[in-house]
Amino acid sequence: MKRIILIACLFCATLVSAQAYEGRGDQKVQIGASFQDGATGIIGTYDYGLGDNFSIGLGAAYALGTDDLIDPDFDERAMLALRFNAPIGNVLNIDPMFDLYPGLAFTTKHFGGHVGARYFFTDGFGLYTEAAFPFAKYKTEDLTPEESLYNQFNISIGTSFNF
């Protein structure tokens, strides 16, 4: 009986064909937690594949918890982004369930970059991590602690879904 169950599990595992990035028409939704100096929050992104190594998308983040000395308004807590990614997992010939993607973002706070990685356990579910950093801030002089939210280096981790 144990052998039959083992053979059935191995057979089912060979049928799984999850891929981290499939190219044109690929759709990803990521939901996670963001961490930065002075605040933690939530972040969500959507990416749509336009080619083998190019996707566009949208992102939104909101700082939920802030340090006691920071008193941000809604617009200082929130961030919207237009994203451009270059999924290169297939170029590097990495495991098809793992993807590495550098990218650019035009946000309501800055023009910046990000580097992310995601790993899919099944055809529709995986985990991701992403590091984002500004290249050019829209306001550069004397940023208050409130204005620096999502206008600085931040890291996010969470779940990734295929659609």
Secondary structure by P-SEA (a helix, b strand, c coil): caaaaaaaaaaaaaaccccccccccbbbbbbbccccccccbbbbbbbbbcccccccbbbbbbbccccccccccccccccccbbbbbbccccccccccbbbbbbccccccccccccbbbbbcccccccbbbbbbbcccccccccccccccccccbbbbbbbbcc
